[in-house]
Amino acid sequence: MIDLLVSGGNDPDRLYAAAVRADDGKVLAKATGRSTEQSRRVVFGLSAHIGDRIYIEVVDRADGGWGHINVADANVPVRRS
């Protein structure tokens, strides 16, 4: 499970935070803002991908009034072997 705070513009194609599998670049889960500066906690349930290398990608390809995304407090549990 990965969780993070997201706010900003609502544009799932151009503004989002995503969990991406490193081996092939596949987006496993993503979230966008809701056209507000109030952050909300987003949880990506990724139990089907335990053992995969995953990274968080933040995409901001929009402009205008709500043409931004805010991401904070990302929590990625890691078990060291």
Contacts in CASP RR format, 6 or more apart in sequence:
PFRMAT RR
TARGET T0000
AUTHOR 0000-0000-0000
METHOD contacts of the structure
MODEL  1
MIDLLVSGGNDPDRLYAAAVRADDGKVLAKATGRSTEQSRRVVFGLSAHI
GDRIYIEVVDRADGGWGHINVADANVPVRRS
1 43 0 8 1.000
1 44 0 8 1.000
1 45 0 8 1.000
1 46 0 8 1.000
1 47 0 8 1.000
1 77 0 8 1.000
2 19 0 8 1.000
2 29 0 8 1.000
2 43 0 8 1.000
2 44 0 8 1.000
2 45 0 8 1.000
2 46 0 8 1.000
2 54 0 8 1.000
2 56 0 8 1.000
2 74 0 8 1.000
2 75 0 8 1.000
2 76 0 8 1.000
2 77 0 8 1.000
3 41 0 8 1.000
3 42 0 8 1.000
3 43 0 8 1.000
3 44 0 8 1.000
3 74 0 8 1.000
3 75 0 8 1.000
4 17 0 8 1.000
4 31 0 8 1.000
4 41 0 8 1.000
4 42 0 8 1.000
4 56 0 8 1.000
4 71 0 8 1.000
4 72 0 8 1.000
4 73 0 8 1.000
4 74 0 8 1.000
4 75 0 8 1.000
5 39 0 8 1.000
5 40 0 8 1.000
5 41 0 8 1.000
5 42 0 8 1.000
5 70 0 8 1.000
5 71 0 8 1.000
5 72 0 8 1.000
5 73 0 8 1.000
6 17 0 8 1.000
6 31 0 8 1.000
6 32 0 8 1.000
6 33 0 8 1.000
6 39 0 8 1.000
6 40 0 8 1.000
6 42 0 8 1.000
6 69 0 8 1.000
6 70 0 8 1.000
6 71 0 8 1.000
7 33 0 8 1.000
7 34 0 8 1.000
7 36 0 8 1.000
7 37 0 8 1.000
7 38 0 8 1.000
7 39 0 8 1.000
7 40 0 8 1.000
7 69 0 8 1.000
7 70 0 8 1.000
8 15 0 8 1.000
8 33 0 8 1.000
8 34 0 8 1.000
8 35 0 8 1.000
8 36 0 8 1.000
8 37 0 8 1.000
8 66 0 8 1.000
8 67 0 8 1.000
8 68 0 8 1.000
8 69 0 8 1.000
8 70 0 8 1.000
9 15 0 8 1.000
9 32 0 8 1.000
9 33 0 8 1.000
9 34 0 8 1.000
9 35 0 8 1.000
9 62 0 8 1.000
9 66 0 8 1.000
9 67 0 8 1.000
9 68 0 8 1.000
9 69 0 8 1.000
10 32 0 8 1.000
10 33 0 8 1.000
10 34 0 8 1.000
10 35 0 8 1.000
10 66 0 8 1.000
11 32 0 8 1.000
11 62 0 8 1.000
11 66 0 8 1.000
11 67 0 8 1.000
12 30 0 8 1.000
12 32 0 8 1.000
14 59 0 8 1.000
14 60 0 8 1.000
14 61 0 8 1.000
14 62 0 8 1.000
14 67 0 8 1.000
15 32 0 8 1.000
15 33 0 8 1.000
15 59 0 8 1.000
15 60 0 8 1.000
15 61 0 8 1.000
15 62 0 8 1.000
15 67 0 8 1.000
15 68 0 8 1.000
15 69 0 8 1.000
16 30 0 8 1.000
16 31 0 8 1.000
16 32 0 8 1.000
16 58 0 8 1.000
16 59 0 8 1.000
16 69 0 8 1.000
17 30 0 8 1.000
17 31 0 8 1.000
17 32 0 8 1.000
17 42 0 8 1.000
17 56 0 8 1.000
17 57 0 8 1.000
17 58 0 8 1.000
17 59 0 8 1.000
17 69 0 8 1.000
17 71 0 8 1.000
18 27 0 8 1.000
18 28 0 8 1.000
18 29 0 8 1.000
18 30 0 8 1.000
18 31 0 8 1.000
18 56 0 8 1.000
18 57 0 8 1.000
18 58 0 8 1.000
18 59 0 8 1.000
19 27 0 8 1.000
19 28 0 8 1.000
19 29 0 8 1.000
19 30 0 8 1.000
19 44 0 8 1.000
19 46 0 8 1.000
19 54 0 8 1.000
19 55 0 8 1.000
19 56 0 8 1.000
20 26 0 8 1.000
20 27 0 8 1.000
20 28 0 8 1.000
20 54 0 8 1.000
20 55 0 8 1.000
20 56 0 8 1.000
20 57 0 8 1.000
21 28 0 8 1.000
21 49 0 8 1.000
21 52 0 8 1.000
21 53 0 8 1.000
21 54 0 8 1.000
22 52 0 8 1.000
22 53 0 8 1.000
22 54 0 8 1.000
22 55 0 8 1.000
23 52 0 8 1.000
23 53 0 8 1.000
27 57 0 8 1.000
28 44 0 8 1.000
28 46 0 8 1.000
28 49 0 8 1.000
28 54 0 8 1.000
29 44 0 8 1.000
29 45 0 8 1.000
29 46 0 8 1.000
31 42 0 8 1.000
31 44 0 8 1.000
32 69 0 8 1.000
33 40 0 8 1.000
33 69 0 8 1.000
34 40 0 8 1.000
35 66 0 8 1.000
37 70 0 8 1.000
39 70 0 8 1.000
39 72 0 8 1.000
46 54 0 8 1.000
54 76 0 8 1.000
56 71 0 8 1.000
56 74 0 8 1.000
56 76 0 8 1.000
58 69 0 8 1.000
58 71 0 8 1.000
59 69 0 8 1.000
60 67 0 8 1.000
60 68 0 8 1.000
60 69 0 8 1.000
62 68 0 8 1.000
END
